[in-house]
Amino acid sequence: MAVWTIQYGLSGLGMRIGSRRGDLISRLVADPRLREDPFPAYDEIRAMGAMAHGSFISATANYATATELLRSDIFQAGPTPVPFPRLARLLDAVREPRALSVVDPPSLIAISAPQHTRLRRLVTRAFTARAIAALSKRVEGLANELLDRIEATNSGTFDVIGSYAALLPVTVIAEILGVPAGMRDLFRELGDDVALALEPGMPWRDYRRSDAASRRFHAWFDEHIARLRREPEDNLLSHMIQAADGADRLTDTELRVTAMLVLGAGFETTVNLIGNAVPLLLANPGQLDRLRREPAGWPNAIEEVLRHDSPVQFTLRIPREDAEVAGTSLPAGRPVLILLGGANRDPAVFPDPNVFDTARANAREHLAFSSGVHFCLGAQLARLEAATATRVLFERFPDLRLDGRPVRRGNRVLRGYTHMPLAPQARVGVEP
């Protein structure tokens, strides 16, 4: 209870109070009515200036300012940083090592140099350009295997999220970590619950789910790490264990939390990316036809999905000391919401930003994968998986249509769908 109160309860209360007072920044976090379409609110915040200030928090939807903050060494990273030093120390004291979540130190998204540099160096070897290129055939083969299964069992409609978009990335990342095939369905379920920890102001009921999932991950990884010590394999976790037993001296806690982050981040974002791409492409048949004629355009199409409907909508930063950003003074400890989804629609950088254009020349300049030292280490894998998955899907089912209204997930940070019914044959669908 103490962990939830410090890390989520107090901030959630502040956001709800701010939202009731009409604070637009707080409403983005606390008001469920803005989850479906937050983009007009982003435009309003951008119109307030490079940096907007609410009751309890500041925010930016300005591309240049967001980039500056993401690359700054002054601002502490982490989805749910605690602004007050005394509370932060108390939180460190009450955290349990076998209940740490993906947002708790020593998670890569919650630490800074030199610890961040050391851990990231060990994980990066699994995500080099050469390593990702070597996965290309496996990803395409897996996409076809999953679609074969859909064709064999399909009765006219299938859920592209549950039967395709989720299964492809979780299988790939599980193979990278050496997770047995029989555990992957469970890991997908647990990954959804663990990802709730990314939500600022997470309610108590969601915290209990997320905490229980984190504990199950820790227990399983304890056994998995012990087995890999006895019987090393050629996978990322085995390599990290070897480093842990060598000069780098990784602790078992560092191993477990890093593996949990790689597993969770390795498929949650990609599930949303693939899911967000499908209705956008179906709603723009002319662009989809062009991609069929010119398949070399698929990678840029995915960059435009990342820009237009970012799988991660915002992140938080807190200045460790008094700072000045975009002509605005920010006191130490003042939370700043970096609206990635808003920065990616900044008209100063992206002309006609609300238009989805798979041929957009500068689509790749988006901030969907963050920037600076916390740039997503799995970005290239996500790009490969999404481009392959969408291309193969539309090649196999050229007459694909929505067969019902897609259901958005309730998250604020992670933007995607929980359910999306598709019909492989032409029929009247429902626009997203």
C-alpha positions as CSV (number, residue, x, y, z in Angstrom):
1,M,0.0,0.0,0.0
2,A,2.8,2.4,0.8
3,V,4.5,1.9,-2.6
4,W,1.2,2.6,-4.4
5,T,0.5,5.6,-2.3
6,I,3.8,7.3,-2.9
7,Q,4.3,6.2,-6.5
8,Y,0.8,6.5,-7.8
9,G,-1.9,7.4,-5.3
10,L,-0.6,11.0,-4.5
11,S,0.0,11.9,-8.1
12,G,-3.4,10.4,-9.1
13,L,-5.1,12.5,-6.5
14,G,-3.4,15.6,-7.7
15,M,-4.4,14.9,-11.3
16,R,-8.0,14.3,-10.4
17,I,-8.1,17.5,-8.4
18,G,-6.5,19.4,-11.3
19,S,-8.9,17.8,-13.8
20,R,-12.0,18.9,-11.8
21,R,-10.6,22.4,-11.7
22,G,-10.4,22.4,-15.5
23,D,-6.6,21.9,-15.8
24,L,-6.2,20.5,-19.3
25,I,-2.8,18.9,-18.6
26,S,-4.3,17.0,-15.6
27,R,-7.4,16.1,-17.7
28,L,-5.1,14.3,-20.2
29,V,-4.1,11.9,-17.5
30,A,-7.2,11.7,-15.4
31,D,-10.2,12.2,-17.8
32,P,-11.1,9.0,-19.6
33,R,-13.0,11.1,-22.2
34,L,-9.7,12.3,-23.7
35,R,-8.2,8.9,-24.1
36,E,-10.0,8.1,-27.4
37,D,-8.9,11.3,-29.2
38,P,-6.3,13.3,-27.2
39,F,-5.0,15.2,-30.3
40,P,-7.2,18.3,-30.0
41,A,-6.0,18.7,-26.4
42,Y,-2.4,18.4,-27.5
43,D,-3.1,21.2,-30.0
44,E,-4.5,23.4,-27.2
45,I,-1.5,22.7,-25.0
46,R,0.9,23.5,-27.9
47,A,-1.0,26.8,-28.5
48,M,-0.2,27.8,-24.8
49,G,3.5,28.0,-25.8
50,A,6.6,25.8,-25.9
51,M,6.0,24.9,-22.3
52,A,2.5,25.0,-20.7
53,H,1.9,24.9,-16.9
54,G,-0.9,23.3,-15.0
55,S,-1.9,23.1,-11.3
56,F,0.6,20.3,-10.4
57,I,2.5,19.6,-13.6
58,S,3.9,21.2,-16.7
59,A,3.7,19.9,-20.3
60,T,4.9,20.3,-23.8
61,A,3.6,19.3,-27.2
62,N,6.2,21.3,-28.9
63,Y,8.7,19.2,-30.9
64,A,11.8,21.2,-30.3
65,T,11.1,21.5,-26.6
66,A,10.3,17.8,-26.2
67,T,13.5,16.9,-28.0
68,E,15.5,19.2,-25.7
69,L,14.0,17.7,-22.6
70,L,14.5,14.1,-23.7
71,R,18.1,14.7,-24.4
72,S,18.8,16.7,-21.2
73,D,21.0,15.3,-18.5
74,I,19.3,17.5,-15.9
75,F,15.9,15.8,-16.2
76,Q,15.4,12.5,-14.5
77,A,13.8,9.8,-16.6
78,G,11.0,7.4,-15.7
79,P,7.3,7.1,-16.3
80,T,6.4,7.7,-12.6
81,P,9.3,9.7,-11.0
82,V,8.7,10.9,-7.4
83,P,9.3,14.7,-7.2
84,F,10.1,15.0,-3.5
85,P,13.4,13.7,-2.2
86,R,12.0,12.5,1.1
87,L,9.3,10.5,-0.5
88,A,11.7,9.1,-3.0
89,R,14.0,7.9,-0.2
90,L,11.0,6.4,1.6
91,L,9.9,4.6,-1.6
92,D,13.4,3.1,-2.0
93,A,13.2,1.9,1.6
94,V,9.8,0.1,1.2
95,R,10.2,-1.4,-2.3
96,E,10.6,-5.2,-2.2
97,P,13.4,-6.6,-4.5
98,R,11.1,-9.4,-5.8
99,A,8.2,-7.0,-6.5
100,L,10.1,-4.4,-8.5
101,S,8.3,-3.3,-11.7
102,V,9.5,-2.1,-15.1
103,V,9.5,1.5,-13.8
104,D,11.5,0.9,-10.7
105,P,15.4,1.1,-10.5
106,P,17.4,-0.7,-11.8
107,S,15.0,-0.7,-14.8
108,L,16.7,1.0,-17.7
109,I,13.8,3.5,-18.0
110,A,14.3,4.6,-14.4
111,I,18.1,5.0,-14.0
112,S,20.8,7.3,-15.3
113,A,24.5,7.1,-16.1
114,P,26.7,5.4,-15.2
115,Q,24.4,2.5,-14.1
116,H,22.2,3.0,-17.2
117,T,25.3,3.0,-19.5
118,R,26.5,-0.3,-18.0
119,L,23.2,-2.2,-18.2
120,R,22.2,-0.8,-21.7
121,R,25.6,-1.9,-23.1
122,L,24.9,-5.5,-22.1
123,V,21.3,-5.5,-23.6
124,T,22.2,-3.7,-26.8
125,R,24.1,-6.6,-28.3
126,A,20.7,-8.4,-28.9
127,F,19.4,-5.4,-30.9
128,T,22.3,-4.4,-33.2
129,A,21.6,-3.8,-36.9
130,R,23.2,-7.2,-37.6
131,A,21.2,-9.0,-35.0
132,I,17.9,-7.5,-36.3
133,A,18.8,-8.3,-39.9
134,A,19.3,-11.9,-38.9
135,L,15.8,-12.0,-37.5
136,S,14.2,-10.9,-40.8
137,K,13.4,-14.3,-42.2
138,R,12.2,-15.6,-38.8
139,V,9.8,-12.7,-38.4
140,E,8.3,-13.2,-41.9
141,G,8.1,-16.9,-41.4
142,L,6.3,-16.5,-38.1
143,A,3.9,-14.0,-39.7
144,N,2.9,-16.5,-42.3
145,E,2.6,-19.3,-39.7
146,L,0.2,-17.2,-37.7
147,L,-1.9,-16.3,-40.8
148,D,-1.9,-20.0,-41.8
149,R,-3.4,-20.7,-38.5
150,I,-6.0,-18.0,-38.9
151,E,-7.0,-19.3,-42.3
152,A,-7.3,-22.8,-41.0
153,T,-9.6,-21.9,-38.1
154,N,-11.3,-18.8,-39.4
155,S,-15.1,-18.8,-39.5
156,G,-15.3,-15.4,-41.3
157,T,-14.0,-13.0,-38.7
158,F,-10.8,-12.9,-36.6
159,D,-9.4,-10.7,-33.9
160,V,-6.2,-9.4,-35.4
161,I,-4.9,-8.2,-32.0
162,G,-5.3,-11.5,-30.1
163,S,-4.5,-13.9,-32.9
164,Y,-1.7,-12.0,-34.8
165,A,-0.5,-8.6,-33.6
166,A,0.2,-9.8,-30.1
167,L,1.5,-13.3,-30.9
168,L,4.2,-12.3,-33.3
169,P,6.2,-9.9,-31.2
170,V,5.8,-11.9,-27.9
171,T,7.1,-15.0,-29.7
172,V,10.2,-13.1,-31.1
173,I,11.1,-11.5,-27.8
174,A,10.6,-14.7,-25.9
175,E,13.0,-16.5,-28.3
176,I,15.5,-13.7,-27.7
177,L,15.3,-14.3,-24.0
178,G,15.2,-18.1,-24.2
179,V,11.6,-18.3,-22.8
180,P,10.1,-21.8,-23.5
181,A,7.3,-21.9,-26.0
182,G,4.9,-23.2,-23.4
183,M,5.3,-20.1,-21.3
184,R,4.6,-17.5,-24.0
185,D,0.8,-17.2,-23.6
186,L,1.3,-16.7,-19.9
187,F,4.0,-14.1,-20.5
188,R,1.7,-12.2,-22.9
189,E,-1.0,-12.1,-20.2
190,L,1.5,-11.0,-17.5
191,G,3.1,-8.5,-19.8
192,D,-0.3,-6.7,-20.2
193,D,-0.6,-6.4,-16.4
194,V,3.1,-5.4,-15.9
195,A,2.6,-2.6,-18.4
196,L,0.0,-1.0,-16.2
197,A,3.0,0.3,-14.1
198,L,3.7,2.8,-16.8
199,E,0.5,4.6,-16.1
200,P,0.8,7.7,-13.9
201,G,-1.8,7.8,-11.1
202,M,-2.5,4.1,-11.6
203,P,-5.6,3.1,-9.5
204,W,-5.2,0.7,-6.6
205,R,-7.1,-2.2,-8.4
206,D,-4.7,-1.9,-11.4
207,Y,-1.7,-1.7,-9.1
208,R,-2.6,-4.9,-7.4
209,R,-2.8,-6.7,-10.8
210,S,0.5,-5.2,-11.9
211,D,2.2,-6.0,-8.6
212,A,1.0,-9.6,-8.7
213,A,2.3,-10.0,-12.3
214,S,5.7,-8.5,-11.4
215,R,6.0,-10.9,-8.5
216,R,5.2,-13.9,-10.8
217,F,7.8,-12.6,-13.3
218,H,10.5,-12.4,-10.5
219,A,9.7,-15.9,-9.3
220,W,9.9,-17.4,-12.7
221,F,13.1,-15.5,-13.7
222,D,14.7,-16.8,-10.5
223,E,14.3,-20.3,-11.7
224,H,15.1,-19.5,-15.3
225,I,18.3,-17.7,-14.4
226,A,19.3,-20.7,-12.2
227,R,18.7,-23.1,-15.1
228,L,20.7,-21.0,-17.6
229,R,23.6,-20.8,-15.1
230,R,23.6,-24.6,-15.2
231,E,22.9,-25.0,-18.9
232,P,23.9,-21.8,-20.8
233,E,22.2,-21.2,-24.1
234,D,22.8,-18.8,-27.0
235,N,20.3,-16.1,-26.0
236,L,20.3,-12.6,-24.5
237,L,19.7,-13.7,-20.9
238,S,22.4,-16.3,-21.0
239,H,24.9,-13.6,-22.2
240,M,23.8,-11.3,-19.4
241,I,24.2,-14.0,-16.8
242,Q,27.7,-14.7,-18.1
243,A,28.4,-11.0,-17.6
244,A,26.8,-11.1,-14.2
245,D,29.3,-13.8,-13.2
246,G,32.2,-11.8,-14.6
247,A,33.7,-8.4,-14.4
248,D,30.4,-6.4,-14.7
249,R,29.0,-8.1,-11.6
250,L,25.3,-7.8,-12.4
251,T,23.1,-8.7,-9.4
252,D,20.2,-11.1,-9.8
253,T,17.9,-8.2,-9.2
254,E,19.4,-6.3,-12.2
255,L,19.1,-9.4,-14.3
256,R,15.4,-10.0,-13.4
257,V,14.3,-6.4,-13.8
258,T,16.2,-5.9,-17.1
259,A,14.8,-9.2,-18.5
260,M,11.3,-8.1,-17.4
261,L,11.7,-4.8,-19.2
262,V,13.0,-6.3,-22.4
263,L,10.2,-8.8,-22.4
264,G,7.5,-6.2,-21.7
265,A,8.8,-3.4,-23.8
266,G,9.7,-5.9,-26.5
267,F,6.2,-6.7,-27.4
268,E,3.8,-4.2,-25.8
269,T,4.8,-1.3,-28.0
270,T,4.9,-3.5,-31.1
271,V,1.5,-4.9,-30.5
272,N,0.1,-1.4,-30.4
273,L,2.1,-0.3,-33.5
274,I,0.8,-3.2,-35.6
275,G,-2.8,-2.7,-34.3
276,N,-2.7,1.1,-34.9
277,A,-1.5,0.6,-38.5
278,V,-4.3,-1.7,-39.6
279,P,-7.3,0.7,-39.3
280,L,-5.2,3.7,-40.6
281,L,-4.3,1.7,-43.8
282,L,-7.9,0.4,-44.2
283,A,-9.2,4.0,-44.0
284,N,-6.7,5.1,-46.7
285,P,-7.2,2.5,-49.5
286,G,-5.3,4.6,-52.0
287,Q,-2.2,4.6,-49.9
288,L,-2.6,0.9,-49.2
289,D,-2.8,0.2,-53.0
290,R,0.4,2.2,-53.5
291,L,2.1,0.1,-50.9
292,R,1.0,-3.0,-52.7
293,R,2.5,-1.7,-55.9
294,E,5.6,-0.4,-54.2
295,P,6.4,-2.7,-51.2
296,A,9.6,-0.8,-50.6
297,G,7.4,1.9,-49.1
298,W,6.3,-0.3,-46.1
299,P,9.1,0.8,-43.7
300,N,8.2,4.5,-44.3
301,A,4.5,3.7,-43.8
302,I,5.4,2.3,-40.4
303,E,7.3,5.5,-39.6
304,E,4.2,7.5,-40.4
305,V,2.0,5.2,-38.1
306,L,4.6,5.9,-35.4
307,R,4.2,9.6,-36.0
308,H,0.5,9.8,-36.5
309,D,-0.7,7.4,-33.8
310,S,2.2,6.9,-31.5
311,P,2.1,3.6,-29.4
312,V,3.6,5.6,-26.5
313,Q,1.8,8.9,-26.1
314,F,3.8,10.6,-23.4
315,T,6.5,10.2,-20.8
316,L,7.5,12.1,-17.7
317,R,10.7,13.9,-16.7
318,I,11.6,15.7,-13.5
319,P,14.4,18.3,-13.2
320,R,17.0,17.3,-10.6
321,E,17.8,21.0,-10.2
322,D,16.3,24.3,-11.1
323,A,16.3,24.5,-14.9
324,E,15.3,26.8,-17.7
325,V,13.6,25.4,-20.8
326,A,12.2,27.3,-23.7
327,G,12.4,30.5,-21.8
328,T,10.5,29.1,-18.8
329,S,12.0,28.5,-15.3
330,L,11.3,25.1,-13.9
331,P,12.0,24.4,-10.2
332,A,13.7,21.2,-9.2
333,G,11.1,18.5,-8.7
334,R,8.5,20.0,-11.0
335,P,7.0,17.1,-13.1
336,V,7.0,17.7,-16.9
337,L,4.7,15.7,-19.2
338,I,6.4,15.3,-22.6
339,L,3.5,14.7,-25.0
340,L,5.2,12.5,-27.7
341,G,1.9,12.1,-29.5
342,G,1.6,15.9,-29.6
343,A,5.1,16.7,-30.6
344,N,4.7,14.2,-33.5
345,R,1.9,16.4,-34.8
346,D,3.8,19.7,-34.4
347,P,3.0,21.6,-37.7
348,A,6.4,23.4,-37.4
349,V,8.0,20.1,-38.2
350,F,5.3,18.0,-40.0
351,P,3.2,19.9,-42.6
352,D,-0.5,19.0,-42.4
353,P,0.3,16.9,-39.2
354,N,-3.2,15.5,-38.9
355,V,-3.1,13.9,-42.3
356,F,-1.9,10.3,-42.5
357,D,0.6,10.1,-45.4
358,T,2.7,6.9,-45.8
359,A,4.9,8.8,-48.3
360,R,5.7,11.6,-45.8
361,A,9.3,12.6,-46.5
362,N,10.3,13.3,-42.9
363,A,8.1,10.7,-41.1
364,R,11.1,9.1,-39.5
365,E,11.9,12.3,-37.5
366,H,9.1,11.4,-35.0
367,L,9.8,11.0,-31.3
368,A,7.7,7.9,-30.8
369,F,10.8,6.0,-29.6
370,S,12.0,8.9,-27.5
371,S,15.4,10.5,-28.0
372,G,18.8,10.8,-26.3
373,V,20.2,8.1,-24.0
374,H,16.7,6.6,-23.4
375,F,16.0,6.1,-27.1
376,C,14.2,2.8,-27.3
377,L,16.8,0.0,-27.7
378,G,14.3,-2.2,-29.4
379,A,13.2,0.4,-32.0
380,Q,14.7,-1.4,-35.0
381,L,13.1,-4.7,-34.0
382,A,9.7,-3.0,-33.6
383,R,10.1,-1.4,-37.0
384,L,11.0,-4.8,-38.6
385,E,8.2,-6.6,-37.0
386,A,5.5,-4.0,-37.8
387,A,6.6,-3.5,-41.4
388,T,6.7,-7.3,-42.0
389,A,3.5,-8.0,-40.1
390,T,1.4,-5.4,-41.9
391,R,2.8,-6.2,-45.3
392,V,2.2,-9.9,-45.0
393,L,-1.2,-9.4,-43.6
394,F,-2.4,-7.3,-46.5
395,E,-0.7,-9.5,-49.0
396,R,-2.4,-12.6,-47.7
397,F,-5.8,-10.9,-47.3
398,P,-6.1,-8.3,-50.1
399,D,-9.9,-7.8,-49.4
400,L,-9.5,-7.3,-45.6
401,R,-12.2,-5.2,-43.9
402,L,-13.1,-4.2,-40.4
403,D,-16.0,-6.3,-39.2
404,G,-17.0,-4.3,-36.1
405,R,-15.8,-1.4,-34.1
406,P,-12.2,-1.8,-32.7
407,V,-11.9,-1.5,-29.0
408,R,-9.2,0.9,-27.7
409,R,-7.3,-0.1,-24.6
410,G,-8.0,2.0,-21.5
411,N,-4.3,3.0,-21.0
412,R,-3.2,6.6,-21.2
413,V,0.5,6.1,-21.9
414,L,0.3,3.1,-24.2
415,R,-2.1,3.7,-27.1
416,G,-3.5,0.7,-28.9
417,Y,-6.4,-1.7,-29.2
418,T,-7.4,-4.7,-27.2
419,H,-9.7,-6.1,-29.8
420,M,-10.1,-5.5,-33.6
421,P,-12.4,-7.8,-35.6
422,L,-11.4,-8.2,-39.2
423,A,-13.1,-10.1,-42.1
424,P,-10.7,-11.5,-44.7
425,Q,-13.3,-11.1,-47.5
426,A,-14.9,-7.9,-48.8
427,R,-17.9,-6.8,-46.7
428,V,-19.2,-3.7,-45.2
429,G,-17.1,-2.6,-42.2
430,V,-17.1,0.0,-39.5
431,E,-14.8,2.9,-39.8
432,P,-12.3,3.4,-36.9
